[in-house]
Amino acid sequence: MYAKVGIYGYAVYSATKFGLRGLAEALQQEVIADNIYVSLIFPPETDTQSLAKG
């Protein structure tokens, strides 16, 4: 979710996720001619101390 929309209080975290998504999309365009595919997996939220602080 953080790679698709910005979340209040998670500006830096959201920016890194947006960055990874952009990298994957651009890389896919660069290597598709070589029959190489790029996948990006977004795992669900994990119960951590950061999440608990919300």
URPE-V924675 format. One record per residue. RES is the residue in one letter. D_LAST is the distance of its C-alpha to the last C-alpha in whole Angstrom. Layout:
# URPE-V924675
((RES & D_LAST) (RES & D_LAST))
This chain:
# URPE-V924675
((M & 15) (Y & 14) (A & 17) (K & 18) (V & 16) (G & 14) (I & 11) (Y & 10) (G & 8) (Y & 9) (A & 13) (V & 14) (Y & 13) (S & 14) (A & 17) (T & 18) (K & 18) (F & 20) (G & 22) (L & 23) (R & 23) (G & 26) (L & 27) (A & 28) (E & 29) (A & 32) (L & 33) (Q & 34) (Q & 36) (E & 38) (V & 38) (I & 39) (A & 43) (D & 43) (N & 42) (I & 39) (Y & 35) (V & 32) (S & 29) (L & 25) (I & 23) (F & 19) (P & 18) (P & 15) (E & 12) (T & 12) (D & 11) (T & 10) (Q & 9) (S & 7) (L & 5) (A & 5) (K & 4) (G & 0))
